[in-house]
Amino acid sequence: RDNYGIPHIIGNTPGDCAFGLAISMYQDHPKAFIDNILTTRGELTQHYGSQFLNQDAFIRSLRLVEKTNIAMSTISSDIYLFLAGLANGINYSIENFPENVPASINVNVLLPITPSDIYTSSYLKSISHEWNQFVKDAGNNYLNNNIFPNTQADMSNQWVITPERTVDNALY
């Protein structure tokens, strides 16, 4: 890092650079890195308590890990080596900077972070980005016009479609 705290990462390969990038990102945001992995795995409950049970169940229902296992067999070696560099950098950081790990985290369960964990987190980032954009667009559309004059921003389950009205007989 320079005098302004900006990391300058130099490596012989993209994987080396990914390793350095993960270390610097972990130094700046250790809890976010750990929480992202736990969220991706559907393991928040195991480390933070039962208040995350529904979130873990939802994440596991997306079958991101299964999708990643299929995708990992098809990615190119250079992408795999980059993902491995990121995973190795996070593992190194967790092992060498234990003071940055939240007390409730069982490091023996958390480690090792794998290239698959990093790949799976990309699914989650994509989904959350798209969902947040939908909420922004839909919220602006429905809350700022007269289609639903009594709709409130903090309501949940504003829409329910019964199984009798869906092609696949599912509740939405």
N, C-alpha and C positions, 0 to 999 in steps of 0.2 A: 504494500500500500504506500502511496505517496504521502506527502505532508498534509494533504486534504482528506486522507482516508480512502482514496480511490484505489481499488485493487488493479494491478497491472499483471495480467496472467500470461506467462510465456511457457510454452511447452513444445516438445518435439512432434507431438501428434495431437489431433483433435481430442483424443481420450485424455491426454495429459492436461490439456486446457480445461476439459470438462471437470477433471479432478480438482484443479485449482479453483475453478468457478464455483463448484459445490462447497468447497471450504470457505471461500469468501462469503457466499450467500448464507451459509450456515452461521458464520460468525455474526452476520447482521440480523438474522431472523431464525434462531435455532428452534424455537417452539413451533413456528409456522412450518418448517421443514418436517419436523416430527409429526405434527398434527396432520399434515397432508398425507404422509405415508399411512398413518393409522386410519384416517378417513378412507383412503383408497382401499385398504385391506378390510374395512368394516370392523376395526378393532378398537374403536374409541372407548366402548363400554369396559373392555378389559383393563384399560389403564386409567380412565377418568370416572367411571361409575355408570350406574344404570340409567341416568338421564339421557344417555346417548344410545340406548337400546333401539329405539325406532329408527334413528339415523343409520345405525349399523345394519339393521334389517333391510332398510331401503337400498343402501349401497350394495349389499350382498345380492339383493334381488336383481340388480342390473347385470350381474354376472360379468363384471369387468375383468376379474381374474381369469375366468375361463376364456374370454375373448382375447385377452393378452396372451395366454398360452398358445392359442392358435396363431396369433399374429407374430409372435416371437420367432416362430419357425420360418417365417417368410421375409424377415427384415434383412437388409444387407449387413455385411460384417462391419462396415464403417459406422453405421448407425448403432449397431450393437456395442462396438467399442466406445462410442461416445456415451451411451447409456451406462456402460460399465464404469467409465471414468466418473460420471456423476455419482453413481451408487458408491463407488470406492471412496470418493471424497466425503460423502456424508458419513459412511462408516468410520473413516479416519477421524472426522470431526467429533463424532459422538464418543468414540473411544478416547480421544486425546483432550477433549474439553468437557468432561463429565459434569462440571459445574453448570453447564448450560442446558442440561437435561432436566425437565420438570421432575420433581420428587416422586410423583405418582407413576412415572414410567418405569417399567421393568425392562431394563436394557437387554437382559438375556432373552426376552421374548421379542423385543423389537428388532434386534440384530440377527442376521445381517440384512441390510437393505440390498435388494437385488436389482439388476437391470430391468427385470419384469416389473418391480415396484415402481420404478421411474416411468416406464412405458404406460403402466396402468393409470398413473396419475394424469397422463395426458388425456385419457378418456374423460376422467372426472373434470378436468379443467375445461374441456370442450363442452361437456354437458352443462356445467354450471354457467359458462359464458352464454350459451344459447338460452338457458332458462332465464338468466338475469335480463337478457335482451328482450325476451318474450314478456316478462313481467313489466318491464319498462314500457314497451310498446302497447301491450294490452291495457296496462294500468292507465296510461295517458289517454288511450282511446275511450275506455269505458268510464273513467272517472271525470272526464272533461266534456262530456256531452249529455244529452237528455235521454239516451237509450235506457239507462238504468239510473233514474234520478236519485234513488235512495241508497245506492251502493257506497260503501265506506271503504277506505283504503286498508283498514286493519282487519277486514273480515276474512274468514277462511271458508273453504268449501262453498264458494259462491255459486258454483255450478255442479250439479249432480245429474247424471244421466243413468236411468235405471236399466237393468239388463234387458228388459222387454223392448227397449228402444235402440239396442245396439245389434249389429250384425253378428258379433261373436258372443252375444249374451253375457257381456261383462259389465260390471258396474264401473262407471267413470265419474 
